[in-house]
């Protein structure tokens, strides 16, 4: 005959202080575990959402990022002539030949330097990115020393606000607009006329080409054709895959860091749960003897104590997850190791992270409670009643 779950729940309530302390330790571990996974997910979401599945980005072969890439004008002309490229309402190919360079800007409030991406664009650059919208001011005029700043740059960096000026490339540039790209990496960039920026930075080649496919299904054949063309030395990737690759190194580091910290903290939390359950067994020897005398089998005794440990772990897991969910209200910035540029992103809680966190907390409760539960089930009726 099984012991009701309510029995285990009432026993936890009867020991409120030890239950609270043990559950708090588990909650802390789950908080760390979930927050690291949320950080990694936020970074990946920001970069992957930056790209579009229909867009293709072309860079120099073996270049890890646009900053390290160079596409010659002759190669750009060959790519631009491809029939697979979609055309806009004006009949022109939806292809953007862009320049990407890094500059250092001081942060507001601290004057600490931050690496910022400067992207040389054309009108097609705007058309290829529907997630980008102008929220203040206007677009830069072609052929002028005017720039627009991402919303994150306007908030974090000196000189990034509308009407302010920045000095780079041996020229002064005026911020005439602020754009918002949502939770994407473009919000951490500054955009200006590609031709003017190439002259300012003495760059004779483009960093990358981005274009939209008329038919997304043509990508495999297009990739094979371009990468096999002996006139070209180019890598061809979907834009989403390119930005997913950009997040790989940092996300991997965060996951390793998270697992390392979690393993260390979880050992302490598991030992704490084990001590709590051992204390529960020691204080309830007579109660266990009475349950055995009433006809409850060893398996039922073990299941009841194991249920207490699982409820303890679940309580800690839910508490830690709730606390971690509030991290989504914060936006942080860090250096993207692939591009060496500053990137602003938010913690992101997903269903997968929530499930993993709860399973992890239940596992801590299971490991911490299994040995005390076995000990409780092995107590002999006569010895338990005599000891009580």
C-alpha positions, 0 to 999 in steps of 0.5 A: 500500500503506497503512502500518499504524496500529501504525507511527504508534502506535510513533512516538508512543511513541518520542517520549514527552516531546513526545507527553506535553506536546502531549497534555497541552495538548490534554487541558487544552483538552478539560477546559475545554471539557467542564467548561463543558458539564457545568456548563451541563448540570448547571444545566439538569438541576437545574432541568428535573428540578425540574418534572413533565411532568404538572404545570402552573404558572400565573403572571402574564402576562410574569412571568419567574419566580414571584418577579416574579409575582402571581395574585389570589385571584379568578383563583386561584378560577377556575383551581381550578374547572377540571374538567381538574385531577386530584383526590387520594385525598381528592377535593380538587383537586391544586392548590397556591396558593403564595407565593414570596419571596426573603430573604438568609441568611448562609452557614456559614463565611463569613457571605456573604449568599445569596439563598434562596427561601421558598415558602409551601405547602399539603398539595397542594404535597407531593402534587404533588412526589413527588421531595420526601421528608422526611429528618429531623424533621416537616412544619410544622403549618398555621397555625404559624411552622414551616418545613422547609429543603431539604438544600442550605440546611441544609448551606450556610446559618446557621439552616437546620439542624433545631431552629435558628431564622430571622428574616424577615418580622418573625417568628421561624421554627423549622426543624422538618424537613429535606427532600431533593428530589434533584438539583432546585432545591427542595433550595435552598428553605425551605418553610412554611405559605402563609397564615402567610407571606403575612401575614408578608410582607404579600402579598395575592396568590399568586405562582403556582398549580401543579396536576396534569392529569387527562389530560396531553393536555388541556394545549394546549386548557387553555392556550389557554382560560386565556390567552384568558380576558379575566378572567385575565392569566395565563401557562400552562406545563408545569412542565418548560418553566417551569423550562427557561426559568429555566435559559436565561439562565445556561446560554446565558452558560455556553456562550458563556463556554465557547466563548470560552475553548475557542477561545483555548486550542485555538489554543495546543493546535493550534499545539503539535500542529503544532510537534510534527508538524513536528518529527517530519517534520524528524527523520524525513526519512531514514525518509520517504525509505526508506518512499518507496523501499520503494514506499509512495505519497505518500498513505500517507505523509500518512495515517501522519503524519495518523494520528499527529496524530489519535492525539495528539488522541484521547489528549489528549481521553480524558485531559481527559474522564477528568479532567473526569468527576471534577467530578461529585463536586462540588456548587457554588452560584451565583445563578440570574439569572432568580430572583436566588436561590442554586441548588446543582447538580452538574456533569453528564457526558452521552454527548452531551458526551463525544462532542462533547469527543472530536470536538473533540480529534480536530479539534484533532489533524487541524488541527494535523497536516494541514500537516506531513502534507502536507509529509512526503508531498511530500518527494522520495525522492532529496532525503530520502535525501540529506538523511538 
